[in-house]
């Protein structure tokens, strides 16, 4: 009934009319000639069909990442929740406020002291820390500062202790 060429062209036109987003994906030369709008005019429409699912996927990813990060923060708070005996949270807050303004990401001007309590690399390692103190979670910095305070009192912080 239809020749091979006519059938595929008719099918492409039908797809282009019924499903414009599929027309570009399915099309050959016939589809583009028969159903494509002038150049640039249909491009935003074709993209708009895909934008909503893409935004929904992006939002879903953001929600999951946020939940994972919140779970990790809770885990870290629980791991470092108990301060060593003899160290009050008020003492640590006063030291942190003086040393870094309470900023756990603070770095001294020469880069040698880092984090909320301005740990040196050797001091940080001596209380079990690893890596960059300024990159460590705040509860861990609090815990490590409390350990240091139980070992050496306020002497590691000669001005702020």
N, C-alpha and C positions, 0 to 999 in steps of 0.2 A: 504494500500500500504506500508507505513512505519509503523513499530512497534512504540509504544509510546517512547521508549528509543532512538531508532535510529533517529527519527524526531527531538527530542530536541538536540541531539548531532550534527546533521547536521546543524540545525539552529544556534547553538552556534558557530560552525566553520565558517559559512557564516558571522555571525555578527563579529566574530573575524578578519576575513580577510577584510571585508568592513569597519568596524568601530573599530579599535584596542582599542580605549579608552573605548568603551562600553563593550568590551569583558571582561575586568576585573570586571566591575560593574554588568554585566548580568550573568557572568559565574558561573557555578557549577564546579564540578570536571572535567567534560568532556571538558569544555571550556579551562580550564587551561592546561589540558594535550594536547589538540589538537592544540591550537593556541598560547599558552604562550611561549615567548622566554625563553632562559635559565635565571635562577634567576639573577636579577640585571641588565640584558641587556635591558629589555623593560621598566623598572621602570622609567627611565628618559623620555622615549618617552611618556608614559602614563601621566606623570606629565606635560610634555611640552604642551600637548593639552589643559590642563586647566590653564597653566600659563598666557597665553595672556589675556583671559577674567578676570583672577584674577588681573593682573596688570592694566587692563583698569578700573576695578571697584575701585581699590585702588587709581588710579590717579583721578578718578571722585570724590571720597570722599575727597581727598586732595584739589581739586579745590573748592568744595562746602564749606569746612571748611575755606579755605582761604578767600572766598567771605564773609562768615558770620563774620569772624574776622575783615575784612576790613570795613564792614558795622557797626559793633559795635564800631570800632575806630572812624569812621566818626561821629556816634551818640554822642560819648563821647566828641569829639572835639567841636561839635556844642553846647552841653550842657554846656560846660565850656569855650566857646570861648570869651565871654565878661568878661574882667577883671574889677573889681570894679574901680570906678573913682579914679584918683590920683595915680595909680600904673602903672608904665611903664614896658614894657616887658624887657627893658634893666636893670632896677633895679633888677627884679627877676632873670634874667640871671646871673648877677654879684653875687647875694647871692647864687644861686645854684652852680655856678662854685667854689666858695669858700667853701661851705659846703660839697659838695659831688662830685665835679668835673663834675656836671651836670648829674650824674647817678641817674635815678629815682628809682633804686632798691638798692641803697647803704644802708648799715647798719653799725652803729658805732661799734667800737671794743667790747664794752660791751653790744651791742644790744638794748640800751635804746633809741637811736635816729635813725629814719628810713626815707628813701626816699630821694628825690632830695633836700629837704630843711631841712632834719634831724629833723623832727617833733618828739616830745615826744608824748606818747599816750594821755595824758591829753590835750595837745595843739591841737593835731589833732582833738580830739572830740569837743573841744571848738569852732572850726570853721566848724563844721558839718560833719567832716569825720567819717567814721566807718571802722572798720577792721584795717588791717595793712597798714600804709601809703606807705611802700615800694612796696606793691602789688597793690596799686591804680594806675589807668592810669595816665600818665604824665600830660595830660591837667587838670585832677582833682587836682593833686598836685599843679600845677601852680595857679589854681583858689583859692584853700584853702590858699596858701601862700599869695596871693594878699589880701584875706580877712583879714588874720592875720596882714598884713602890714598896712591896713587901720585902724585896731583897735589899734595896739600897735606900729606902726612905725617900726624902725629897732631894737628895744630893744630885741625881741626874738632871734636875731642873733647878740650877742654882739661883736663878732670878725669880722663877715662877713657883717654885716648890715651897 
